[in-house]
Amino acid sequence: MNPVGRIAKVGILGCGAIGSGVAKRFKTELKNSAKLSGLYDIDENKSRLLDKELKPSASLVKKNLASLIKSCDIVFEAVSAKNTRQIIIEIIQAKKSVIVMSVGQLLNAKEVFALAKKNRCKIVIPSGAIAGIDAIKAADCLGIDKITLTTRKPVTGFRGNSYVENKHINLDKLNKEKCLFEGTVEEAVRYFPQNINVAATIALACKDKKMLKVRIITSPEFKINSHEVEISGKFGKITTRTDNTISPDNPKTSYLAVLSGIQALKDFCEDF
């Protein structure tokens, strides 16, 4: 329990794989420091199904975003939409803190962080599906010369991706490893918004995101989501590789990403 015994009210925005995964862990991981106060998804059926599974004493489903924001102290954002940045801004304008899983929406968003500082609320960024974010921040104090992220995912994680389709890549006909993309973090997040939030997390840990190069690879042989980070600079060299179990509810999501969201929420609530 947090030192002063306060219970943080948490609203979950987005009831897909990540939002549902977090909601289901409240009774075990967050029972002493947090209370689930609301659920909202643009697809109301998703929030109702989750509400039914959770079996609360009274329905947690909210009719709109404003109602969700009003119900809580912090919003756990787990949506994937074109207007996610505006949604985050709306939360902060209401002077509520937010845990952001759609980290790509925070690239080139200095005004969002400035608003949070002005309104005295927090933007919490979980580490996601990778290890070593603290080490990247530490290395950046002395200076990073080169940083590369290589992401490897099974073909199922890229089905329906418009970039892949526009490149006329037939995922079903691949019989060996295929590099789908190589470029900047801005491009990676734009073309693969549901696959590469880890790239944005790394970029936000660096002073100069332009040095980050991203490679995305798939293969019919891949069974897990893997993220390898290579860094070099005056501090020395760092190489990390995280082999992630795929979320049972969404092949585009690593289970560790869900767990990192839970841990970030725990840390916030315990200090609330």
C-alpha positions, 0 to 999 in steps of 0.5 A, a space after each residue: 500500500 502507498 505510504 499515506 494509504 490513498 487508493 488511486 481511481 483508475 479508468 481504462 481506455 481501450 478494452 482490447 488485449 492490453 486494457 483487458 489484461 490490465 483490468 483482469 490483474 486488479 484483484 491480484 496486483 493492484 488491490 491494495 493501492 488502486 480501484 478500477 473506476 471505469 471502462 471505456 472503448 469506442 466499441 461499447 461491446 468490448 467494454 461490456 464484455 470485459 465488465 461482465 467478465 470482471 463481475 463488479 458490484 456495479 457496472 464500470 462501463 462509461 458511455 464516453 471519454 468525458 465520463 471515464 476521465 471524470 471517474 478517475 485519478 489516472 487514465 490507462 490508455 490502451 487504444 490504437 486510433 488516429 486521434 489518440 494524441 488528441 485523446 491524451 491531450 483531452 485527458 491532460 486538459 482535465 488535469 488527470 495523469 495518463 499511462 500511455 501505451 500508444 507511445 508512438 503518439 508522443 513523438 514530436 509532441 513537446 506541447 503535450 509534455 508542456 501541458 502536463 507540466 503546466 497542469 501538474 499531472 504525469 505522463 507515464 511511459 511503460 518500458 513496453 516489450 524491451 529491456 534496458 531503457 534506464 541504461 539507454 538514458 544513462 548512456 545518453 548522459 555521456 552521448 550515444 553515437 549509434 543506436 539500432 533496433 531490430 524487431 523480429 515478429 511472426 507473419 501473423 503480427 503483420 496481417 492487414 498492415 497497409 504498408 506491407 500490402 502496398 509493398 505487395 508483400 505476400 506474407 503467405 508465400 514467404 519461405 524465408 526471413 524477410 526485412 519488411 522495413 528499414 528506416 527512421 523511428 518516425 517512419 516505423 511508427 507511421 507505417 507500423 503503429 500497432 507493432 513498433 511502440 518500442 521504437 518510440 519508447 527508445 527514441 524518447 529515452 534519447 536526446 536525439 531520436 534521429 540517430 535511432 535506426 529501425 529494422 523490422 523483420 518477419 519469417 514463417 519460422 518466427 514464433 515469438 516477438 523479439 527486440 534487439 537493441 544495439 547501442 554504442 558511444 563514449 560509455 562503451 557498448 550495450 546489446 540487449 535482446 528480449 524474446 517475448 511471449 506473444 499476447 494470447 489475445 493479440 499476435 501484434 502485442 508482446 505479453 511483456 508489454 501488458 506486464 510493463 503496463 501493469 507494473 507502471 500502474 503499480 508504481 504510480 498507484 503506490 506513490 499516489 
